């Protein structure tokens, strides 16, 4: 039980606040909606190369990583609701820029420049919005249910990506690029309205550490999360090419299989990190992920490969909440927002590094070797979790 700045008493909930989860889902749609549309617009309509497409899409990652520290401090000082509202507003402005970039009177260079600015703003907004919502959700249930909270916020984000990307593509195909970009305005605006009406749960008072000190305390958990992210990165970037090289025809089901395993485990077992301890759950989960990656590597047919994607999803599901619970234990209560900001930044870095690294591996050793790389990283993460568990005792 805690007291808000207005003097009202807030009692921790048994489940994460529904308003926070709904706002996170709606706001994160703005991340998925433009993903399939912007490459087609930049390459197909503006005429820029695939290299430019990659740089423009990736620049949001850079903005997100560089502003995680600010987002964490904002959350610690003013609460998760304030950070989420501010982030949703910035994401809305990014959507406005996307829409402006589609105006026919602009030159290709001008449109590209506006899109780049929009991607930068989207990264800044996402950083604040996600850090705020994750911390806000934890505050709604209390630190004793932090793992359950992170399971639900992860479901909301993954579901938003799964819905947002195909929705953006449908809008683009049937109504044009302007309609898809207008949706990038509507989604964070809806999130803003939901978040504004939701209950604010106060941040904890006390000593606040500098952000680099927070990183120094949670780097082991962050590194474990990075190692988990390699497997998912290999799936998203190379599964279609891997299937094509084997003359298999159902690559579109890879992320469906992964998502089914991921969401199933989070729904049924999201409470385990709080009950069993984060390091133990993370170690077991990473071993399962390694098995899924090995199945993909050795798959004799596409059914086995899809099963490997499913098992990878089963393994990846609880690594974030499990290691996140342990990361929160390593910082004072007043630094939980900064801890979450730093922790998620490790995953951002993993996605930024793993793709190019896997590309080099695929170029030299073939697409199957990407999943050897993923399995090896997951096994290394399991060893790190086991060592961290022993050290914590």
C-alpha positions in Angstrom: 0.0 0.0 0.0 1.3 3.4 -0.9 0.2 7.0 -1.0 0.0 9.1 -4.1 1.0 12.8 -4.3 -2.6 13.8 -4.0 -2.9 11.9 -0.7 -5.0 9.0 -1.9 -4.0 5.5 -0.9 -3.4 3.1 -3.7 -3.5 -0.7 -3.0 -1.5 -3.0 -5.2 -3.6 -5.0 -7.6 -3.6 -8.8 -8.1 -3.1 -8.3 -11.9 -1.5 -5.4 -13.8 -3.8 -2.4 -14.3 -5.9 -3.0 -17.4 -5.7 0.6 -18.5 -1.9 0.4 -18.6 -1.9 -2.8 -20.6 -4.5 -1.4 -23.0 -2.6 1.8 -23.5 0.7 -0.1 -24.1 -1.0 -2.2 -26.7 -2.5 0.8 -28.6 0.7 2.9 -28.4 2.9 0.0 -29.5 0.8 -0.4 -32.6 2.6 2.7 -33.8 5.8 0.7 -33.8 4.4 -2.2 -35.9 2.2 -0.2 -38.3 5.0 1.5 -40.3 7.4 -1.4 -40.4 6.2 -3.0 -43.7 5.0 0.2 -45.2 8.0 2.6 -44.9 10.4 0.3 -46.8 7.9 0.0 -49.7 7.4 3.8 -49.7 11.1 4.7 -49.5 12.3 2.2 -52.0 9.3 1.8 -54.3 7.8 5.3 -54.4 10.7 7.6 -53.5 13.3 5.5 -55.4 16.0 5.1 -52.7 18.2 2.1 -52.4 17.7 -0.8 -50.0 20.8 0.4 -48.0 19.0 3.7 -47.4 15.9 1.8 -46.4 17.9 -0.2 -43.8 19.5 2.9 -42.4 16.2 4.8 -42.1 14.4 1.9 -40.4 17.4 1.3 -38.1 17.8 4.9 -36.9 14.8 4.5 -34.6 16.8 1.9 -32.7 19.6 4.3 -32.2 17.3 7.0 -30.9 15.7 4.6 -28.5 18.9 3.3 -27.0 20.3 6.8 -26.5 17.3 8.0 -24.7 16.6 5.1 -22.3 18.5 6.8 -19.6 16.4 10.0 -19.8 13.2 7.8 -19.9 14.3 6.0 -16.8 15.0 9.2 -14.9 11.7 10.7 -16.0 9.9 7.6 -14.7 11.7 7.6 -11.4 11.1 11.3 -10.7 7.6 11.8 -12.0 6.1 8.3 -12.3 5.4 5.9 -15.1 2.1 7.6 -16.1 3.9 10.9 -16.9 6.6 9.1 -18.9 4.0 7.1 -20.9 1.9 10.2 -21.6 4.9 12.2 -22.8 6.1 9.3 -24.9 2.7 8.8 -26.5 2.6 12.5 -27.4 6.0 12.3 -29.1 5.0 9.1 -31.0 1.9 11.0 -32.2 4.1 13.8 -33.5 6.3 11.2 -35.3 3.1 9.9 -37.0 2.3 13.5 -38.2 5.7 13.7 -39.8 5.2 10.3 -41.5 2.0 11.7 -43.0 3.6 14.9 -44.1 6.3 13.0 -45.9 3.7 11.4 -48.2 2.5 14.8 -49.6 2.9 14.7 -53.4 4.4 18.2 -53.8 7.5 17.2 -51.8 10.7 16.1 -53.5 12.0 12.6 -52.7 14.9 14.1 -50.7 12.5 16.3 -48.6 10.2 13.3 -48.0 13.1 11.2 -46.9 14.4 13.9 -44.5 11.0 14.2 -42.9 10.8 10.4 -42.5 14.2 10.4 -40.8 13.1 13.0 -38.4 9.9 11.0 -37.7 11.9 7.9 -37.1 14.1 9.7 -34.6 11.1 11.1 -32.8 9.5 7.7 -32.8 12.6 6.3 -31.1 12.5 9.0 -28.4 8.8 8.5 -27.9 9.0 4.7 -27.8 11.7 4.9 -25.2 9.7 7.0 -22.8 6.4 5.3 -23.5 7.6 1.7 -23.0 9.7 2.5 -20.0 6.9 4.4 -18.4 4.3 1.7 -19.1 6.5 -1.2 -17.9 7.3 0.7 -14.6 3.7 1.9 -14.2 2.5 -1.7 -14.6 4.9 -2.9 -12.0 3.9 -0.1 -9.6 0.2 -1.2 -10.0 0.9 -4.7 -8.6 4.0 -4.0 -6.4 7.5 -5.4 -6.7 6.4 -8.8 -5.4 4.5 -9.4 -8.7 7.0 -7.7 -11.0 7.5 -10.8 -13.1 3.8 -11.2 -13.7 3.6 -7.6 -14.7 6.5 -7.9 -17.1 4.9 -11.0 -18.6 1.7 -9.0 -19.4 3.4 -6.0 -20.7 5.4 -8.2 -23.0 2.2 -9.9 -24.3 0.7 -6.4 -25.0 3.8 -5.4 -27.0 4.2 -8.6 -29.0 0.4 -8.7 -29.8 0.7 -5.0 -31.0 3.5 -5.9 -33.3 1.7 -9.0 -34.6 -1.5 -6.9 -35.3 0.2 -3.6 -36.3 2.4 -4.9 -39.1 -0.3 -6.7 -41.1 -2.8 -3.9 -40.4 -0.3 -1.3 -41.8 0.1 -3.5 -44.9 -3.6 -3.8 -45.5 -4.1 -0.1 -45.2 -1.3 0.5 -47.6 -2.6 -1.9 -50.2 -6.2 -0.9 -50.1 -6.2 2.8 -49.1 -2.7 4.0 -49.8 0.4 5.1 -47.9 -1.5 8.1 -46.4 -4.0 5.9 -44.7 -1.3 3.8 -43.1 0.6 6.9 -41.9 -2.7 8.3 -40.5 -3.0 5.2 -38.4 0.4 5.9 -37.0 -1.2 9.1 -35.6 -4.4 7.5 -34.4 -2.8 4.6 -32.4 -0.7 6.7 -30.0 -3.5 9.3 -29.7 -5.8 6.5 -28.5 -3.1 5.3 -26.1 -2.8 8.9 -24.8 -6.5 9.0 -24.1 -6.5 5.6 -22.3 -3.4 6.4 -20.3 -4.8 9.8 -19.2 -7.8 8.2 -17.7 -5.9 5.4 -15.9 -4.9 5.5 -12.3 -1.5 6.8 -11.5 0.6 4.7 -9.1 3.3 6.7 -7.3 7.0 6.2 -7.7 9.0 5.1 -4.7 11.0 7.8 -2.8 14.6 7.4 -1.6 18.1 7.5 -3.0 18.4 7.8 -6.8 21.6 6.5 -8.4 23.2 8.0 -11.6 22.2 6.0 -14.7 25.7 4.6 -15.2 25.7 3.2 -11.7 22.4 1.5 -12.4 23.9 -0.1 -15.5 26.8 -1.2 -13.4 24.4 -3.1 -11.1 22.3 -4.8 -13.7 24.7 -5.5 -16.5 24.7 -9.3 -15.9 21.0 -9.5 -16.2 21.1 -7.2 -19.3 23.8 -9.4 -20.9 21.6 -12.4 -20.4 18.8 -10.6 -22.1 21.1 -9.7 -25.0 22.0 -13.3 -25.5 18.4 -14.3 -25.5 17.6 -11.7 -28.2 20.0 -13.3 -30.7 17.7 -16.2 -31.4 14.7 -14.0 -32.1 16.7 -11.7 -34.3 17.8 -14.7 -36.4 14.2 -15.8 -36.8 12.9 -12.4 -37.9 15.8 -11.6 -40.3 16.6 -14.9 -41.9 13.8 -17.4 -41.6 12.3 -16.6 -45.0 15.7 -16.8 -46.7 16.4 -20.1 -44.9 13.1 -21.6 -46.0 13.6 -20.4 -49.6 17.0 -21.9 -49.7 15.5 -25.3 -48.6 12.6 -24.9 -51.1 10.1 -24.8 -48.2 7.0 -22.8 -48.7 5.6 -21.9 -45.3 8.0 -19.3 -44.0 5.1 -17.0 -43.2 4.1 -19.4 -40.3 7.5 -19.0 -38.6 6.6 -16.0 -36.5 3.1 -17.4 -35.9 4.6 -20.5 -34.4 7.1 -18.5 -32.3 4.3 -16.2 -31.1 2.0 -19.1 -30.2 4.7 -20.5 -27.9 5.7 -17.2 -26.5 2.2 -16.0 -25.6 1.1 -19.5 -24.3 4.0 -19.6 -21.8 3.5 -16.0 -20.7 -0.3 -16.6 -20.1 0.2 -19.9 -18.2 3.5 -19.4 -16.4 4.0 -15.7 -16.2 4.0 -16.0 -12.4 6.9 -18.4 -12.2 9.8 -15.8 -11.9 8.1 -14.3 -8.8 7.6 -17.8 -7.2 10.7 -19.7 -8.3 13.3 -17.0 -8.6 14.4 -15.2 -11.8 17.8 -16.8 -12.4 16.4 -20.3 -12.2 13.6 -19.6 -14.6 15.9 -17.7 -17.0 18.4 -20.6 -17.0 15.7 -23.2 -17.9 14.1 -20.9 -20.4 17.4 -20.3 -22.2 18.1 -24.0 -22.4 14.7 -24.4 -24.1 15.5 -21.6 -26.5 18.8 -23.3 -27.3 16.9 -26.6 -28.1 14.6 -24.7 -30.4 17.4 -23.1 -32.3 19.1 -26.5 -32.6 15.9 -27.9 -34.1 15.9 -25.1 -36.7 19.6 -25.8 -37.5 19.1 -29.6 -37.9 15.6 -29.5 -39.4 15.2 -32.1 -42.2 11.8 -30.6 -43.2 9.7 -27.5 -42.7 7.5 -29.1 -40.1 10.5 -29.6 -37.8 11.7 -26.1 -38.5 8.3 -24.7 -37.5 8.4 -26.8 -34.4 11.8 -25.3 -33.7 10.3 -21.8 -34.0 7.6 -22.8 -31.6 10.1 -24.2 -29.1 12.2 -21.0 -29.5 9.1 -19.0 -28.5 8.5 -21.3 -25.5 12.0 -20.6 -24.4 12.2 -16.9 -25.0 8.9 -16.1 -23.3 10.0 -15.8 -19.7 13.6 -14.6 -20.0 12.7 -10.9 -19.9 10.5 -11.1 -16.8 12.8 -13.6 -15.1 15.9 -11.5 -15.5 13.9 -8.3 -15.1 12.8 -9.4 -11.6 16.5 -9.9 -10.6 17.5 -6.6 -12.1 15.0 -4.8 -10.0 16.4 -6.5 -6.9 19.8 -5.0 -7.5 18.7 -1.3 -7.3 17.0 0.8 -4.7 13.2 1.2 -5.1 13.6 4.8 -6.3 15.6 3.5 -9.3 13.2 1.0 -10.8 12.4 3.1 -13.8 16.1 3.6 -14.6 16.7 -0.1 -14.1 14.0 -1.0 -16.6 15.3 1.6 -19.0 18.8 0.2 -18.9 17.6 -3.4 -18.9 15.5 -2.9 -22.1 18.4 -1.0 -23.7 20.4 -4.3 -23.7 17.7 -5.9 -25.8 17.7 -2.9 -28.2 21.5 -3.4 -28.6 21.0 -7.1 -29.1 18.7 -6.5 -32.0 21.0 -3.9 -33.5 24.1 -6.1 -33.3 22.7 -9.6 -33.9 21.3 -8.9 -37.3 24.5 -7.8 -39.0 26.5 -10.6 -37.1 24.1 -13.2 -38.3 24.3 -11.8 -41.8 28.1 -12.3 -41.8 27.7 -15.8 -40.5 25.0 -16.7 -43.1 27.2 -15.3 -45.9 30.2 -17.5 -44.9 28.5 -20.7 -43.6 24.9 -20.7 -44.9 21.6 -19.8 -43.3 21.4 -22.8 -41.0 24.6 -21.5 -39.2 22.5 -18.6 -38.0 20.7 -20.9 -35.7 23.9 -22.5 -34.5 24.9 -19.0 -33.5 21.5 -18.5 -31.7 21.8 -21.8 -29.9 25.3 -21.0 -28.7 24.3 -17.6 -27.4 21.3 -19.1 -25.6 23.6 -21.7 -23.9 26.0 -19.0 -22.9 23.1 -17.1 -21.4 22.0 -20.1 -19.4 25.6 -20.5 -18.0 25.6 -16.8 -17.1 22.2 -17.2 -15.3 23.5 -20.2 -13.4 26.6 -18.4 -12.4 24.6 -15.3 -11.3 22.3 -17.5 -9.3 25.2 -19.0 -7.4 26.7 -15.6 -6.8 23.5 -14.2 -5.5 23.4 -16.8 -2.8 
